[in-house]
Amino acid sequence: MADEETNAHKYRLRVTAGPEYDPNTHQVVPVNGETLRIENDHAIISLCVRIQDYTGYPEGSASTSPYFEHPLHTKDQYSISFSIIFKESVNGNNLVFGNDFDRPIRDILPPGFNAALRMVKWTLDPSLDGDAYADRPYLFSPALATFNYFRIGEKMGKSDELPTLHNEVVEEGADGEEATEMRRMFPDADSRKKFFQNEANRKEFEFEAGRLYLVDFGNPYLAFSDFSVRLPGITIHAMKYVSDKDHDLRYVLKDATTGRVYLVIMFTVVLRDNGPDQGYTQTDDKGSLGKFDWESEPSAADVE
């Protein structure tokens, strides 16, 4: 145990995010700090990542966030929270969120991994699906059934400000005209997740173009302070499985049918001596927040 903790202290975490898989399109995420804007042809996102006991990059990052003092999150170890506005509608059965890898990881999976995965499916996410032993491993869940908290916002116009989240905690529910119906159908997050474990129910839901959706995903089980996975009765110390090729964890939000990618977040383990930019090129886009700009300009035919 002491050797594992010492080994963990040789490394630091860097979090980057972007609108596609290519790391050259990513920006460094200011963990426990400001909201990051990410945009591609399919969506606009404001991303906020919080990590408890954080000692990673960028230098000077806060070690924690007031988020972890909120009654809903006192036991959580991390949070991936974002607001998203889709530029085209997306069927609820097609949107998935989870992890995938570019190379096989079966040789580094720890003993007891299958048991841990069964426990996750049984206790946390029955809709989780994938193959960790494939040549290109993946573990994805339907987004509607896996997000810890999900809120439906109002329709956004071109002059509306894109909302930020670093001072906000996403709570289950809805705003505006959707609020009454959402409260009737889903009094809490658990009822919403259970409802959308059913594929037929997911197919009936549509993520509307131009509407704001807010998401929070995290849990008490993945601890970045010592790079361990803490499940009931099982603790997996991940650092013993880190190598030059296997040193990152990738979260992806995408359309499973079309393959369209909306958001990619990389949690990368960096040897302290290498520095934060080892093997990484940052885009010139600083991710500044601005006006919501999904609507096309009106044509002459649209003007009466």
C-alpha positions in Angstrom: 0.0 0.0 0.0 2.8 2.5 0.9 4.6 1.6 -2.4 1.4 2.3 -4.4 0.9 5.7 -2.7 4.6 6.6 -3.3 4.3 5.6 -7.0 1.1 7.7 -7.3 3.0 10.8 -6.0 5.4 10.5 -9.0 2.6 11.5 -11.3 0.3 14.4 -11.8 -3.0 14.7 -13.6 -3.7 16.8 -16.7 -7.3 17.2 -17.9 -7.9 18.4 -21.5 -11.1 18.6 -23.6 -12.2 19.3 -27.1 -14.9 18.8 -29.7 -13.3 15.7 -31.3 -10.9 12.8 -30.6 -7.8 14.6 -32.1 -5.9 15.9 -29.0 -4.6 18.8 -31.0 -8.1 20.3 -30.9 -8.1 20.1 -27.1 -7.7 22.8 -24.5 -6.3 22.4 -21.0 -9.3 22.3 -18.6 -8.9 24.7 -15.6 -9.9 22.1 -13.0 -11.8 23.6 -10.0 -11.8 26.8 -12.0 -13.5 28.6 -14.8 -15.9 27.2 -17.4 -14.5 26.2 -20.7 -16.3 26.8 -24.0 -16.1 24.0 -26.6 -17.8 24.1 -30.0 -18.0 22.2 -33.2 -20.5 21.8 -36.1 -22.9 19.9 -33.9 -23.0 21.5 -30.5 -21.9 24.3 -28.2 -20.7 23.2 -24.7 -19.7 24.9 -21.5 -17.6 22.4 -19.5 -16.6 22.5 -15.9 -14.5 19.7 -14.3 -14.1 19.5 -10.5 -11.8 17.1 -8.7 -11.4 16.6 -4.9 -7.9 16.9 -3.5 -6.5 18.0 -6.9 -2.8 18.4 -7.3 -2.5 18.4 -11.1 -2.2 20.9 -13.9 -2.5 23.8 -14.6 -0.1 25.0 -12.0 -1.8 26.8 -9.1 -5.2 25.0 -9.6 -7.4 24.9 -6.5 -7.3 21.7 -4.6 -11.0 21.5 -4.3 -14.3 23.4 -5.1 -17.3 24.6 -3.1 -19.2 22.1 -5.2 -18.1 19.3 -2.9 -19.7 21.2 0.1 -23.1 21.0 -1.6 -25.4 18.4 0.2 -25.7 16.4 -3.0 -21.9 16.0 -3.5 -20.2 15.7 -0.1 -19.1 12.1 -0.9 -18.2 12.6 -4.6 -14.6 12.6 -5.8 -15.0 14.3 -9.1 -17.6 15.9 -11.4 -17.9 16.4 -15.1 -20.5 19.1 -15.5 -21.6 20.8 -18.7 -24.3 22.7 -20.4 -24.9 21.8 -24.1 -26.9 23.2 -26.9 -27.3 20.9 -29.9 -27.3 22.4 -33.4 -29.4 19.6 -34.7 -31.9 17.4 -33.0 -30.6 14.1 -31.5 -32.8 11.1 -30.6 -32.5 10.1 -26.9 -31.7 6.5 -27.8 -28.6 7.5 -29.8 -26.8 9.8 -27.4 -24.3 7.8 -25.3 -21.7 8.8 -22.8 -18.7 6.7 -21.5 -15.2 5.6 -22.2 -13.3 4.2 -25.2 -9.7 3.4 -26.0 -7.6 3.3 -29.2 -5.7 0.2 -28.3 -6.3 -3.0 -26.4 -6.2 -2.8 -22.6 -6.9 -6.4 -21.7 -3.3 -7.1 -20.7 -3.4 -4.3 -18.1 -6.8 -4.9 -16.6 -6.4 -5.7 -13.0 -7.5 -9.0 -11.4 -11.2 -8.8 -10.4 -12.0 -6.3 -13.1 -15.0 -8.4 -14.4 -16.4 -8.7 -10.9 -16.0 -4.9 -10.4 -17.8 -4.3 -13.7 -20.6 -6.6 -12.8 -20.9 -4.7 -9.5 -21.1 -1.3 -11.3 -23.8 -2.6 -13.6 -25.8 -4.1 -10.7 -25.5 -1.1 -8.3 -24.8 1.9 -10.4 -25.7 1.6 -14.1 -27.6 -1.4 -15.4 -27.6 0.2 -18.9 -23.8 0.1 -19.2 -22.7 -1.8 -22.2 -19.3 -2.6 -23.9 -16.3 -4.8 -24.2 -13.2 -4.0 -22.2 -11.3 -6.9 -23.8 -11.8 -5.9 -27.4 -9.1 -4.5 -29.6 -10.7 -1.1 -29.3 -12.3 -1.3 -25.9 -15.4 0.7 -25.0 -17.9 1.1 -22.1 -20.8 3.3 -22.9 -24.3 4.0 -21.4 -27.3 5.8 -22.8 -26.8 9.4 -21.7 -30.3 9.7 -20.4 -29.9 6.7 -18.1 -26.4 7.4 -16.8 -26.1 11.2 -16.1 -26.3 11.7 -12.3 -28.2 14.9 -12.7 -30.0 16.1 -15.8 -31.9 19.4 -16.3 -33.8 20.6 -19.3 -33.5 24.3 -19.9 -35.3 26.7 -22.1 -35.0 27.3 -25.9 -32.1 29.6 -26.6 -32.0 32.5 -29.0 -29.0 34.0 -30.9 -28.8 36.9 -28.6 -28.7 34.8 -25.4 -25.6 34.4 -23.4 -24.1 30.9 -23.3 -24.5 29.9 -19.6 -21.5 29.0 -17.4 -21.4 26.4 -14.6 -18.3 26.9 -12.4 -20.4 28.7 -9.8 -23.5 26.5 -10.2 -24.6 23.0 -9.2 -26.8 21.2 -11.7 -29.9 19.8 -10.0 -32.5 17.4 -11.5 -35.5 19.0 -13.2 -36.5 21.5 -15.8 -37.1 25.2 -16.4 -39.8 27.1 -18.1 -42.6 25.3 -20.0 -41.0 21.8 -19.4 -40.9 22.1 -15.6 -44.3 20.9 -14.7 -44.3 17.8 -16.9 -40.8 16.9 -15.9 -41.6 17.0 -12.2 -44.7 14.9 -12.8 -42.8 12.2 -14.7 -39.5 12.3 -12.8 -39.7 13.5 -9.2 -36.0 12.6 -8.8 -32.9 11.5 -10.7 -33.3 7.8 -9.9 -36.8 7.7 -11.4 -35.5 9.4 -14.6 -32.6 7.0 -14.9 -34.8 4.0 -14.3 -37.4 5.2 -16.9 -34.7 5.7 -19.6 -33.1 2.3 -19.0 -35.9 1.2 -21.3 -35.0 1.6 -25.0 -38.5 2.4 -26.1 -38.7 5.3 -23.7 -35.4 6.7 -24.9 -36.6 6.6 -28.5 -39.5 8.8 -27.5 -37.2 11.5 -26.2 -35.7 14.1 -28.5 -32.8 16.5 -27.7 -34.1 19.6 -29.4 -31.8 21.8 -31.5 -31.4 25.1 -29.8 -32.6 24.0 -26.3 -30.3 24.2 -23.3 -29.5 20.9 -21.4 -27.5 20.8 -18.3 -25.6 17.7 -17.0 -23.6 16.5 -14.0 -21.7 13.2 -13.9 -19.5 12.0 -11.1 -19.2 9.6 -8.2 -17.4 8.7 -5.0 -15.6 5.7 -6.6 -12.9 7.2 -8.8 -10.3 9.0 -6.7 -7.7 11.0 -8.6 -5.8 11.9 -5.5 -4.2 8.5 -5.4 -5.4 7.2 -8.8 -7.6 4.4 -7.3 -11.0 3.0 -8.0 -12.9 2.4 -4.8 -15.8 0.1 -5.1 -17.6 -1.6 -2.2 -15.2 -4.3 -1.0 -12.7 -3.7 -3.9 -10.0 -1.0 -4.2 -8.0 -1.0 -7.5 -4.8 1.0 -7.5 -4.5 2.1 -11.1 -0.9 3.3 -11.0 0.6 -0.2 -11.2 -1.1 -0.6 -14.6 0.1 2.7 -16.1 2.7 2.5 -18.9 4.0 4.8 -21.7 1.1 3.6 -23.9 -1.7 3.3 -21.3 -1.9 6.5 -19.2 -5.2 8.2 -20.0 -8.9 7.8 -19.4 -11.2 9.2 -22.1 -14.8 10.3 -21.7 -16.8 10.7 -24.8 -20.3 12.1 -25.6 -21.4 11.1 -29.0 -24.2 9.9 -31.3 -23.8 6.1 -31.4 -25.7 5.9 -34.7 -24.1 8.6 -36.8 -20.8 8.6 -35.0 -21.0 12.4 -34.4 -18.8 13.5 -31.5 -19.9 16.3 -29.3 -17.4 16.3 -26.4 -14.1 14.4 -25.6 -12.5 14.8 -22.1 -9.1 13.3 -21.5 -7.7 12.6 -18.0 -4.0 12.0 -18.6 -1.4 10.8 -16.1 1.8 12.8 -16.5 5.2 11.9 -15.0 6.1 14.9 -12.9 9.5 15.3 -14.5 8.0 15.5 -18.0 5.9 18.6 -17.3 2.3 19.3 -18.4 3.0 19.8 -22.2 4.8 16.5 -22.8 3.4 15.1 -26.0 0.6 17.7 -26.2 -0.1 20.6 -28.5 -2.8 23.1 -27.4 -5.1 24.8 -29.9 -5.0 28.6 -30.2 -8.7 28.7 -29.3 -8.9 30.0 -25.8 -12.4 28.8 -25.3 -13.8 32.2 -24.5 -17.4 32.3 -23.6 -19.7 34.4 -25.8 -23.1 34.6 -27.5 -25.1 31.6 -28.4 -24.5 31.3 -32.1 -26.2 28.2 -33.5 -28.8 29.9 -35.6 -28.1 30.8 -39.2 -28.4 34.3 -40.4 -31.8 35.1 -42.0 -31.8 35.1 -45.8 -33.6 37.7 -47.9 -36.5 35.2 -48.3 -37.0 35.0 -44.6 -37.5 38.8 -44.2 -41.0 40.0 -44.9 
